[in-house]
Amino acid sequence: MFCPRYIHTLFCDDVRYESNGKVTLVGAYQGGLNIQGHTPVTLARICIMITAQTPSDRPFQKLIFRVVKDDEVLQEVVMPDETFAQEPMKLSSRKANFHTLSLFMELHSLQIDGNCTLRIKADTEEGELWAAGLEVNLIPPQDTPQLGQVVPI
């Protein structure tokens, strides 16, 4: 069974860690994030769940994750060498022919000046991997109602 190397991302508003070991993702975005308002707009927080996968016969030896807004690197996480020293079975299912590694990243006070794309790039010992991005679209605010204008509620 063919298993490519790849990374997958899920963007959301919040990540909550439950007492039973579960993780709850709140406000997951599908395809895009539309923001109505005047520029610049500041997002208080945006969370990113990242999953990296590789065939079991080609385990990762290096992983550096970068959050990129268009061409600007916003944040970087270098996975420590100890991560790769673990037994492969701790990174994925015993019966799988691939290994996975997952992590969460958070961005705080992200300033948006115009339409842009947020993406995750991973540097590995074999080269770069890119995940699908989140398209951020700014929508002009609605006109301010004039005196006497009926506004639906």
C-alpha positions as CSV (number, residue, x, y, z in Angstrom):
1,M,0.0,0.0,0.0
2,F,1.4,3.4,-1.1
3,C,1.8,6.0,1.7
4,P,3.2,9.4,0.8
5,R,4.8,11.9,3.1
6,Y,2.4,14.7,3.7
7,I,1.2,17.2,6.3
8,H,-2.5,18.1,7.0
9,T,-3.8,21.1,8.9
10,L,-7.1,22.1,10.5
11,F,-7.6,25.7,11.5
12,C,-10.0,26.5,14.4
13,D,-10.8,29.1,17.0
14,D,-9.9,27.1,20.1
15,V,-8.5,23.8,21.3
16,R,-9.7,22.4,24.6
17,Y,-8.0,19.5,26.4
18,E,-10.6,17.3,28.2
19,S,-9.9,15.5,31.4
20,N,-10.5,12.1,29.7
21,G,-7.6,12.7,27.2
22,K,-9.8,13.9,24.4
23,V,-9.2,17.1,22.5
24,T,-12.1,19.3,21.4
25,L,-11.6,21.6,18.4
26,V,-13.9,24.6,18.5
27,G,-14.9,26.6,15.5
28,A,-13.2,24.7,12.7
29,Y,-12.8,26.5,9.4
30,Q,-13.6,24.8,6.1
31,G,-12.2,26.4,3.1
32,G,-11.9,30.0,4.3
33,L,-12.3,32.6,7.0
34,N,-14.4,35.7,6.1
35,I,-13.8,38.7,8.3
36,Q,-16.1,41.8,8.1
37,G,-14.5,45.0,9.2
38,H,-12.1,47.8,8.5
39,T,-8.4,47.0,8.1
40,P,-6.3,46.3,9.9
41,V,-8.2,43.5,11.7
42,T,-6.6,41.7,14.7
43,L,-7.5,38.0,15.4
44,A,-7.2,37.4,19.1
45,R,-6.3,33.8,18.5
46,I,-6.3,31.1,15.8
47,C,-5.3,27.5,16.5
48,I,-3.9,25.0,14.1
49,M,-3.9,21.2,14.4
50,I,-1.0,19.8,12.3
51,T,-0.5,16.1,11.4
52,A,2.6,14.9,9.6
53,Q,2.6,11.4,8.1
54,T,5.4,9.4,6.6
55,P,5.9,5.8,5.5
56,S,7.1,3.5,8.3
57,D,10.2,2.7,6.3
58,R,11.1,6.4,6.0
59,P,10.6,7.9,9.5
60,F,11.2,11.6,9.9
61,Q,14.6,12.6,11.2
62,K,14.0,16.3,11.1
63,L,10.8,18.4,11.3
64,I,10.5,22.2,11.5
65,F,7.0,23.6,11.3
66,R,6.5,27.1,10.1
67,V,3.2,29.1,10.0
68,V,3.4,31.3,6.9
69,K,1.1,34.2,6.0
70,D,1.6,34.6,2.2
71,D,5.4,34.8,2.2
72,E,5.9,35.9,5.8
73,V,7.0,33.4,8.5
74,L,4.9,34.1,11.6
75,Q,6.0,31.3,13.9
76,E,8.3,28.3,13.9
77,V,8.4,25.1,16.0
78,V,11.5,22.9,15.8
79,M,10.7,19.3,16.9
80,P,13.5,18.2,19.3
81,D,15.7,15.3,18.4
82,E,14.2,13.3,21.2
83,T,10.9,13.1,19.2
84,F,12.6,11.0,16.6
85,A,14.4,8.8,19.1
86,Q,11.1,7.4,20.3
87,E,10.0,3.9,19.2
88,P,8.1,4.3,16.0
89,M,5.1,2.5,17.5
90,K,4.6,5.4,19.9
91,L,4.1,7.7,17.0
92,S,1.3,5.7,15.3
93,S,-0.7,2.5,15.3
94,R,1.2,-0.8,15.7
95,K,-0.5,-2.2,12.6
96,A,-0.1,0.9,10.4
97,N,2.5,1.1,7.6
98,F,3.0,4.7,8.3
99,H,4.0,7.0,11.3
100,T,2.2,10.1,12.3
101,L,3.1,13.0,14.5
102,S,0.5,15.6,15.6
103,L,0.8,19.0,17.3
104,F,-1.1,22.1,17.9
105,M,0.1,25.7,17.3
106,E,-1.6,28.9,18.4
107,L,-1.2,32.4,16.9
108,H,-2.1,35.3,19.1
109,S,-3.0,38.9,18.0
110,L,-2.6,38.1,14.3
111,Q,-2.9,41.3,12.3
112,I,-4.7,41.0,9.0
113,D,-4.2,43.9,6.6
114,G,-5.9,42.4,3.5
115,N,-6.8,39.1,1.9
116,C,-4.1,36.5,2.6
117,T,-3.5,32.8,3.0
118,L,-2.2,31.1,6.2
119,R,-0.3,27.9,5.5
120,I,1.9,25.4,7.3
121,K,5.3,24.5,5.8
122,A,7.4,21.6,7.2
123,D,11.1,21.3,6.6
124,T,12.2,17.6,6.7
125,E,15.5,15.9,5.9
126,E,14.1,15.1,2.5
127,G,12.8,18.6,1.7
128,E,9.7,20.8,2.2
129,L,6.1,19.7,2.7
130,W,3.3,22.2,2.4
131,A,-0.3,21.8,3.7
132,A,-3.4,23.2,2.2
133,G,-4.0,26.8,3.5
134,L,-6.7,28.8,5.0
135,E,-7.9,31.6,2.8
136,V,-8.6,34.8,4.9
137,N,-10.9,37.2,3.1
138,L,-11.7,40.7,4.3
139,I,-15.2,41.8,3.6
140,P,-16.0,45.6,3.7
141,P,-18.3,46.5,6.6
142,Q,-21.9,47.1,5.9
143,D,-22.9,50.8,5.5
144,T,-23.8,52.5,8.8
145,P,-27.6,52.9,9.0
146,Q,-28.8,56.4,8.4
147,L,-31.2,58.1,10.7
148,G,-34.7,56.8,9.9
149,Q,-33.4,53.8,8.0
150,V,-35.0,50.4,8.8
151,V,-32.4,47.8,9.7
152,P,-33.4,44.1,9.9
153,I,-32.5,42.5,13.3
